[in-house]
Amino acid sequence: MPGKIFVNYRRDDVRDMAARIRDRLAQTFGDNNVFMDVENLIAGQRFDVELKKALSETDVLVAMIGPHWVKLLTERRARGERDYVREEIAEALQRGIIVIPALIERTPLPRPDALPANIRDLVLHQKHEVSHERFGRDVADLVNAIQVGRQAARSKSEHEWRRGSEPLVQGANYGPGEQTFESRREPGEGKLRRFKDTDISPEMVVVPAGSFMMGSNKHGSEMPPRSVSINAPFAVGRFPVTFAEWDTARLPHRPSDRGWGRDRRPVINVSWEDAKAYLGWLSQNTRKAYRLLSEAEWEYCCRAGTTTTFAFGDTVTQLQAQFSAKEATEVGKFPPNAWGLHDMHGNVWEWCEDNWHADYRDAPRDGSVWQGGDPSMRVIRGGSWGVYADHLRSAMRSRNSPEFRADFIGFRVARGL
């Protein structure tokens, strides 16, 4: 049975907006299942005792972060004052429950170095934006994220993960020596081609030309859906770039693996600019023009001919992708999509070439990189190990600044044929 939803906020930051969100959550989940101190505490109760009790009954904490959040945090630390907001977040993170940073009125997510060590992992949790202009839709999406997160948590507790010792697809061979693989196309349509340009190159898969419907009607940034045509086949990395591949390049930046291991784990803590540096090194040493995928190419590769929410259907499980987890895992541990591409859903977000645009109005229909938009933000796709299933959708979009490094973002290579 689900626990309570704990609304964590600073009264001198976003009190009014927090109250509005609390009311909307209560409409869906019930008054008794949403906790907010001003709504649930009565005169004479011990503030600290009641908060601790509420947290013990909580399975979702929504941390409201407004424009003054970091400043107030810093001031309280400097004065040595007790900070209940920080304590609540720290306990939720320690317990491993669902934590959603709700960014109010386009407040940016705090940088890790601006946070105390015991709440630094807050930035690893997929953020959710709520604004006055889009309040109804934003809160509806928040409700959905909570529901999907709870479903994923239940699924995780009900299933034992079987990884590494057995292939997850009957008859599959994920060995590096395999040169072709059977596609999941209709019988008689042949095999898809795999190749490596050199020993230092990532393994590539040839993706066919074709058309697809890009986007969805689920979220404003994914609208309007439109038909996109990819007029020529191209090659894309079978997996996200791994630490082994990155370390071969011996570039100046040596990203941390957080102690999770390197080798076949996807490289993390690399910015968009770092990815471009690797692609330049790879192109120079192979004499092939490697690049990032355009956002349209990325979704085309992820869908692999499907029109469902995920490449595997309208649901995804933790036997199909790495999400709602504690860390990234080795590439190729989960089944490929119909075009033989692994980890398009989950494990690490992947940098795309495009600048961020708020929606798809006037977007190109030929799969090319979309120029213009906001050059201070680059598109990331696919979701990661630390987010909920909803953020793994084929149409899901997000973004970050090109110099941003995090342990939940990597990249995948592409090139023309």
PLY file of the C-alpha trace (Angstrom):
ply
format ascii 1.0
element vertex 417
property float x
property float y
property float z
element edge 416
property int vertex1
property int vertex2
end_header
0.00 0.00 0.00
1.44 3.45 -0.94
2.61 5.71 1.86
2.18 9.45 2.14
3.39 12.17 -0.18
5.52 14.62 1.81
5.54 18.23 0.53
8.95 19.66 1.46
9.30 23.45 1.05
10.61 26.66 2.56
7.94 28.98 3.90
9.92 32.07 2.92
10.52 30.76 -0.60
7.50 29.16 -2.30
4.82 28.80 0.38
1.86 29.81 -1.81
2.86 27.63 -4.75
3.57 24.70 -2.43
0.07 25.02 -0.97
-1.49 25.03 -4.45
0.45 21.91 -5.43
-0.45 20.22 -2.16
-4.16 20.86 -2.81
-3.96 19.37 -6.30
-2.12 16.30 -5.02
-4.74 15.87 -2.29
-7.49 15.89 -4.95
-5.88 12.84 -6.56
-4.38 10.94 -3.64
-6.65 12.06 -0.77
-6.18 14.59 2.04
-4.89 12.01 4.49
-2.22 10.84 2.05
-0.50 14.19 1.45
1.50 15.81 4.29
2.34 19.50 4.48
3.23 21.01 7.83
0.88 24.01 7.85
-2.00 21.79 6.76
-1.36 18.79 9.02
0.09 20.12 12.27
-2.14 21.43 15.04
-1.40 23.74 17.95
0.66 22.15 20.71
2.22 19.38 18.63
6.00 18.93 18.63
7.13 20.09 15.20
10.19 17.84 15.01
8.37 14.77 16.33
5.45 15.08 13.92
7.73 15.67 10.95
9.76 12.56 11.76
6.57 10.54 12.12
5.25 11.80 8.78
8.54 10.98 7.07
8.43 7.43 8.45
5.09 6.98 6.67
6.25 8.59 3.41
7.15 6.90 0.14
7.37 10.08 -1.99
8.98 13.41 -1.07
8.42 16.39 -3.35
11.13 19.00 -2.67
9.88 22.44 -3.73
12.85 24.52 -4.93
12.21 28.19 -5.60
14.38 31.21 -6.40
15.52 31.75 -2.78
16.04 28.08 -1.86
19.85 27.93 -2.15
20.33 31.35 -0.53
18.22 30.36 2.48
20.03 27.04 2.78
23.40 28.82 2.78
22.29 31.42 5.34
20.98 28.80 7.76
24.21 26.80 7.52
26.27 29.94 8.11
24.27 30.78 11.23
24.37 27.18 12.48
20.56 27.03 12.58
18.61 23.81 12.40
17.22 23.38 8.88
14.21 21.07 8.79
13.99 21.26 5.00
17.52 19.91 4.64
16.94 17.25 7.30
13.77 16.02 5.58
15.52 15.70 2.21
18.53 13.97 3.78
16.35 11.38 5.50
14.35 10.72 2.33
17.54 10.20 0.32
18.98 7.92 2.98
15.82 5.80 3.00
15.90 5.48 -0.79
12.31 6.60 -1.32
11.10 8.50 -4.38
12.43 12.07 -4.24
11.25 14.59 -6.83
12.92 18.03 -7.01
10.08 20.36 -8.10
11.60 23.46 -9.68
9.21 26.37 -9.22
8.98 29.12 -11.85
12.00 27.90 -13.85
14.37 27.88 -10.90
17.50 25.94 -11.96
18.46 22.76 -10.14
21.18 23.58 -7.57
24.71 22.60 -8.51
26.11 19.71 -6.43
28.89 21.85 -4.97
26.27 24.26 -3.56
24.75 21.51 -1.41
25.81 19.83 1.84
27.16 16.31 1.36
24.11 14.62 2.89
21.72 16.07 0.26
24.07 16.30 -2.73
22.39 13.29 -4.35
19.25 15.41 -4.73
20.61 16.58 -8.10
20.69 12.96 -9.33
16.91 12.72 -9.15
15.04 13.76 -12.27
13.64 17.24 -11.78
10.09 18.37 -12.50
9.22 21.96 -13.40
6.06 23.73 -12.24
5.18 27.23 -13.42
2.21 29.52 -12.95
1.52 29.64 -16.70
1.34 25.85 -17.09
0.26 24.98 -13.59
-2.54 22.55 -14.47
-0.51 20.52 -16.94
2.66 20.62 -14.84
0.90 19.28 -11.75
-0.90 16.64 -13.84
2.53 15.50 -15.05
3.75 15.49 -11.45
0.84 13.24 -10.44
1.73 10.90 -13.28
5.41 10.84 -12.26
4.42 9.86 -8.72
2.14 7.10 -9.96
4.73 5.73 -12.38
7.47 5.92 -9.73
5.37 3.99 -7.26
4.59 1.37 -9.90
8.31 1.00 -10.66
9.11 0.68 -6.95
6.50 -2.07 -6.58
7.87 -3.84 -9.64
11.39 -3.69 -8.22
10.30 -5.24 -4.96
8.36 -8.00 -6.73
11.06 -9.15 -9.13
14.60 -10.42 -8.66
16.94 -8.90 -11.17
18.72 -11.48 -13.26
21.70 -9.86 -14.94
25.11 -10.87 -16.16
24.98 -14.64 -15.80
22.26 -15.24 -18.42
21.25 -13.43 -21.61
17.93 -11.66 -21.21
16.77 -12.77 -24.67
16.58 -16.45 -25.50
19.35 -17.34 -27.93
20.93 -13.88 -27.84
24.67 -13.58 -28.23
26.08 -10.32 -26.92
29.72 -11.27 -27.50
32.07 -8.76 -29.14
32.95 -11.15 -31.96
29.42 -11.37 -33.36
29.28 -9.64 -36.75
25.54 -9.76 -37.54
22.41 -10.23 -35.54
18.89 -11.31 -36.30
16.54 -8.37 -36.51
13.08 -8.51 -34.95
11.56 -7.73 -38.33
9.12 -9.98 -40.12
10.64 -13.25 -41.37
12.46 -12.90 -44.66
13.53 -9.28 -44.19
17.11 -10.31 -43.59
19.75 -9.24 -41.12
20.93 -5.85 -39.94
24.63 -5.10 -40.33
27.09 -4.40 -37.52
30.69 -3.29 -37.94
33.71 -1.59 -36.35
35.87 0.81 -38.34
38.99 0.08 -36.26
39.96 -1.56 -33.00
39.52 1.76 -31.19
36.06 2.45 -32.67
32.73 1.76 -30.97
30.70 -1.05 -32.50
28.20 0.40 -34.96
24.79 -0.68 -36.29
23.46 0.35 -39.70
20.06 1.99 -39.31
17.78 1.97 -42.38
16.17 5.00 -43.99
12.48 5.53 -43.27
9.80 7.77 -41.79
8.22 7.98 -38.33
5.98 10.13 -36.16
8.14 12.13 -33.78
6.85 13.50 -30.47
3.64 12.92 -28.55
0.60 14.69 -27.14
1.65 13.91 -23.57
3.74 16.98 -22.81
4.03 20.45 -24.31
7.71 20.08 -25.19
6.86 16.96 -27.23
4.18 18.71 -29.27
3.04 18.89 -31.95
3.79 15.35 -33.18
4.99 15.41 -36.78
6.17 13.09 -39.52
9.95 12.98 -39.98
11.70 11.28 -42.91
15.25 9.91 -42.70
16.25 9.75 -46.35
19.43 7.68 -46.11
20.74 4.90 -43.87
23.39 5.84 -41.32
25.42 4.15 -38.59
24.90 4.55 -34.85
26.69 3.13 -31.82
25.29 -0.19 -30.67
25.82 1.00 -27.10
26.51 4.28 -25.36
30.25 5.06 -25.38
31.90 3.07 -22.60
34.66 3.98 -20.16
36.96 1.57 -21.99
36.41 3.45 -25.25
36.78 6.84 -23.60
39.95 5.85 -21.71
41.52 4.62 -24.96
41.39 8.18 -26.26
43.50 9.50 -23.34
41.83 12.89 -23.49
42.72 15.53 -20.84
39.43 15.02 -18.98
39.38 11.75 -17.02
35.80 11.38 -15.77
35.06 9.78 -12.42
33.18 6.49 -12.38
32.02 7.10 -8.78
33.56 3.79 -7.82
31.01 1.82 -9.87
33.65 0.50 -12.28
34.84 1.45 -15.75
35.43 -0.96 -18.66
31.97 -1.73 -20.16
29.98 0.74 -18.09
28.83 3.81 -20.02
31.14 6.77 -19.59
29.57 9.33 -17.22
30.50 12.76 -15.92
31.11 13.97 -19.47
29.64 17.19 -20.82
28.39 17.87 -24.34
31.70 19.64 -24.92
33.60 16.57 -23.67
31.61 14.36 -26.04
32.54 16.63 -28.94
36.22 16.37 -27.97
36.00 12.55 -28.04
34.27 12.63 -31.43
37.02 14.87 -32.79
39.68 12.46 -31.54
37.81 9.46 -32.95
37.29 11.10 -36.34
40.95 12.08 -36.58
42.18 8.60 -35.71
39.75 6.65 -37.92
39.42 9.11 -40.82
35.64 8.81 -40.48
33.31 11.70 -39.64
31.86 10.66 -36.28
29.25 12.91 -34.67
26.38 13.03 -32.20
22.89 12.08 -33.28
20.43 14.81 -34.09
17.44 14.74 -31.74
15.21 13.44 -34.55
17.69 10.68 -35.41
17.87 9.73 -31.75
14.12 9.24 -31.42
14.03 7.40 -34.76
16.70 4.99 -33.47
14.97 4.60 -30.11
11.58 3.79 -31.60
13.08 1.36 -34.14
9.86 1.22 -36.14
7.49 1.20 -33.16
4.70 3.65 -32.36
4.25 2.58 -28.73
5.30 4.50 -25.61
8.54 2.52 -25.38
10.36 0.39 -27.96
9.15 -2.65 -25.98
5.46 -1.63 -25.88
3.40 0.72 -23.75
5.18 -0.30 -20.55
8.79 -0.96 -19.60
10.11 -3.11 -16.76
13.41 -3.38 -14.93
14.10 -6.54 -16.91
14.25 -4.31 -20.03
16.09 -1.19 -18.90
18.12 0.32 -16.04
15.95 2.83 -14.16
14.86 3.56 -10.58
18.25 2.15 -9.61
21.28 3.27 -7.61
23.89 3.41 -10.37
24.59 2.85 -14.05
25.21 -0.70 -15.17
27.29 -2.30 -17.93
26.05 -1.70 -21.44
24.28 -4.56 -23.20
22.82 -6.14 -20.05
19.30 -5.60 -21.38
17.62 -6.71 -24.62
18.20 -4.57 -27.73
15.38 -2.88 -29.59
14.28 -4.12 -33.00
17.28 -2.48 -34.69
19.81 -4.03 -32.35
20.49 -0.92 -30.26
20.97 -1.36 -26.51
20.23 1.04 -23.66
18.23 3.54 -25.69
15.90 3.50 -22.68
17.60 4.23 -19.34
21.12 3.67 -17.97
22.38 7.15 -18.99
20.83 10.16 -20.68
22.50 10.75 -24.04
23.66 14.08 -25.46
22.26 15.08 -28.86
23.67 17.72 -31.19
20.65 20.06 -31.15
20.09 23.22 -29.18
17.01 23.12 -26.97
13.64 24.27 -28.32
10.61 24.50 -26.02
8.40 22.53 -28.44
8.34 21.21 -32.03
6.73 24.17 -33.79
8.61 24.76 -37.08
10.96 21.83 -36.42
12.65 20.27 -39.48
11.08 17.15 -40.96
14.19 15.61 -42.51
15.98 14.41 -39.38
18.59 17.17 -39.52
20.01 19.05 -36.53
17.62 21.83 -35.51
19.45 25.14 -35.54
18.48 28.19 -33.47
16.65 27.71 -30.20
18.51 28.18 -26.92
22.26 27.66 -27.49
22.87 27.64 -23.73
21.06 24.28 -23.52
21.61 21.03 -25.42
19.11 18.19 -25.76
19.52 14.97 -23.77
17.44 11.87 -24.43
16.58 8.44 -23.09
16.36 8.76 -19.32
18.86 7.26 -16.91
19.47 4.80 -14.09
18.06 7.16 -11.47
14.73 8.24 -13.00
11.26 6.72 -13.15
9.84 4.76 -16.07
7.92 7.72 -17.48
11.20 9.51 -18.21
12.32 6.61 -20.42
9.55 7.16 -22.98
10.68 7.26 -26.62
9.31 10.82 -26.94
10.69 12.15 -23.62
12.92 15.23 -23.93
15.18 17.05 -21.50
18.20 19.35 -21.66
21.25 20.63 -19.88
24.00 23.17 -20.44
26.82 21.99 -22.76
29.45 22.26 -20.01
27.37 20.28 -17.47
28.84 16.99 -16.18
26.87 14.46 -14.16
26.91 10.76 -13.36
23.64 10.22 -15.21
24.64 11.63 -18.64
26.70 9.96 -21.36
26.49 9.85 -25.16
26.33 7.64 -28.24
28.18 8.10 -31.55
26.87 8.20 -35.12
28.27 8.69 -38.61
27.14 8.73 -42.20
27.77 5.83 -44.58
0 1
1 2
2 3
3 4
4 5
5 6
6 7
7 8
8 9
9 10
10 11
11 12
12 13
13 14
14 15
15 16
16 17
17 18
18 19
19 20
20 21
21 22
22 23
23 24
24 25
25 26
26 27
27 28
28 29
29 30
30 31
31 32
32 33
33 34
34 35
35 36
36 37
37 38
38 39
39 40
40 41
41 42
42 43
43 44
44 45
45 46
46 47
47 48
48 49
49 50
50 51
51 52
52 53
53 54
54 55
55 56
56 57
57 58
58 59
59 60
60 61
61 62
62 63
63 64
64 65
65 66
66 67
67 68
68 69
69 70
70 71
71 72
72 73
73 74
74 75
75 76
76 77
77 78
78 79
79 80
80 81
81 82
82 83
83 84
84 85
85 86
86 87
87 88
88 89
89 90
90 91
91 92
92 93
93 94
94 95
95 96
96 97
97 98
98 99
99 100
100 101
101 102
102 103
103 104
104 105
105 106
106 107
107 108
108 109
109 110
110 111
111 112
112 113
113 114
114 115
115 116
116 117
117 118
118 119
119 120
120 121
121 122
122 123
123 124
124 125
125 126
126 127
127 128
128 129
129 130
130 131
131 132
132 133
133 134
134 135
135 136
136 137
137 138
138 139
139 140
140 141
141 142
142 143
143 144
144 145
145 146
146 147
147 148
148 149
149 150
150 151
151 152
152 153
153 154
154 155
155 156
156 157
157 158
158 159
159 160
160 161
161 162
162 163
163 164
164 165
165 166
166 167
167 168
168 169
169 170
170 171
171 172
172 173
173 174
174 175
175 176
176 177
177 178
178 179
179 180
180 181
181 182
182 183
183 184
184 185
185 186
186 187
187 188
188 189
189 190
190 191
191 192
192 193
193 194
194 195
195 196
196 197
197 198
198 199
199 200
200 201
201 202
202 203
203 204
204 205
205 206
206 207
207 208
208 209
209 210
210 211
211 212
212 213
213 214
214 215
215 216
216 217
217 218
218 219
219 220
220 221
221 222
222 223
223 224
224 225
225 226
226 227
227 228
228 229
229 230
230 231
231 232
232 233
233 234
234 235
235 236
236 237
237 238
238 239
239 240
240 241
241 242
242 243
243 244
244 245
245 246
246 247
247 248
248 249
249 250
250 251
251 252
252 253
253 254
254 255
255 256
256 257
257 258
258 259
259 260
260 261
261 262
262 263
263 264
264 265
265 266
266 267
267 268
268 269
269 270
270 271
271 272
272 273
273 274
274 275
275 276
276 277
277 278
278 279
279 280
280 281
281 282
282 283
283 284
284 285
285 286
286 287
287 288
288 289
289 290
290 291
291 292
292 293
293 294
294 295
295 296
296 297
297 298
298 299
299 300
300 301
301 302
302 303
303 304
304 305
305 306
306 307
307 308
308 309
309 310
310 311
311 312
312 313
313 314
314 315
315 316
316 317
317 318
318 319
319 320
320 321
321 322
322 323
323 324
324 325
325 326
326 327
327 328
328 329
329 330
330 331
331 332
332 333
333 334
334 335
335 336
336 337
337 338
338 339
339 340
340 341
341 342
342 343
343 344
344 345
345 346
346 347
347 348
348 349
349 350
350 351
351 352
352 353
353 354
354 355
355 356
356 357
357 358
358 359
359 360
360 361
361 362
362 363
363 364
364 365
365 366
366 367
367 368
368 369
369 370
370 371
371 372
372 373
373 374
374 375
375 376
376 377
377 378
378 379
379 380
380 381
381 382
382 383
383 384
384 385
385 386
386 387
387 388
388 389
389 390
390 391
391 392
392 393
393 394
394 395
395 396
396 397
397 398
398 399
399 400
400 401
401 402
402 403
403 404
404 405
405 406
406 407
407 408
408 409
409 410
410 411
411 412
412 413
413 414
414 415
415 416
